[in-house]
Amino acid sequence: MSSSSSSSHELLNRLITEQVNERTTRIDELDSESIMLLINDEDRKVADSVRAIIPSVALAADWIVDAFRAGGRLFYVGAGTSGRIGILDASECPPTYGTDPSLVQGIIAGGFQAVRDPIEGAEDSAETGAADIDAHGVRAGDVVVGIAASGRTPYVLGAMRRARDIGARVVGLSNNPGTPMADCADLMLEAVVGPEAIQGSTRMKAGTAQKMILNLLTTTAFVRSGKVYGNLMVDLNPSNEKLVHRAKRIIAQATGADDERVAKAFEAAGRHVKTAIVMLLADVEAPRAQALLLEADGFVRRALELSRNA
């Protein structure tokens, strides 16, 4: 075994996520309910581990907001579970917030086949990670979030180094402290959740923490980008029957208008929820509502203030 391989194995053995959880060493003797209660006890610790690093997560969200305002994008990079979680969060942004699919993108070791089929060896190449950053056109002004429970996955570290060289802002997300990822990141998010209920199964607490943090990043960034009014997702894309119903319900909740007025405004607005809301609340036609939203950078509340002050 080479010295580098030996060093890598020693690091893996020291990782908190690879340790034995003493609270679950007899989990194999339990019935279903008892197994689940033990796992749930562990899961309940995840939210506290995320809360402890909220200030750093908020800074990362601020960087994303700044990037969006300047025409930049957000990229998640990961392997295995971490890569799938990144792709999941990215893929849910267009229907939820009406964003272009290019605004938030997920990059996974092994390509999209790895979303469905495990391609575990793909994570071992730093060179492939760097090449995938180039293939996705990452540029200065973008934000790249590298995700790896271990904080040492070669593919992710290679991607982060390349993104940093290009001039993107680079955030590292791991579930262990003091990992090699810190040397590749401008900002580290270390959600240390402790040993897993099943040793080394980082799709459990580590994966849950990662999903929670990505939810925080994109939700916060889009709230601050005007895609939420109150707590209503007013920029959703009504691309199917369910979402059309939700869009109309959101308009009704925001305005108090009856179903007939909501339906008429929705169609007159070109099925654009924010335009319909401004039409109804400011009592203006669609072109004026659109102009107000444009002047307000897409923020409904600001558009209504502009209407009142006109």
Secondary structure, DSSP 4 states (H G I P E B T S, - for coil): --HHHHHHHHHHHH-GGGS--GGGTTGGGS-HHHHHHHHHHHHTTHHHHHHTTHHHHHHHHHHHHHHHHTT--EEEEESHHHHHHHHHHHHHHHHHH---TTTEEEEETT-THHHHS--GGGGG-HHHHHHHHHHTT--TT-EEEEE-SSS--HHHHHHHHHHHHHT-EEEEEESSSS-GGGGG-SEEEE----S-SSTT-TTTHHHHHHHHHHHHHHHHHHHTTT--BTTB-TT----SHHHHHHHHHHHHHHH---HHHHHHHHHHTTS-HHHHHHHHHHT--HHHHHHHHHHTTT-HHHHHHHHHH-
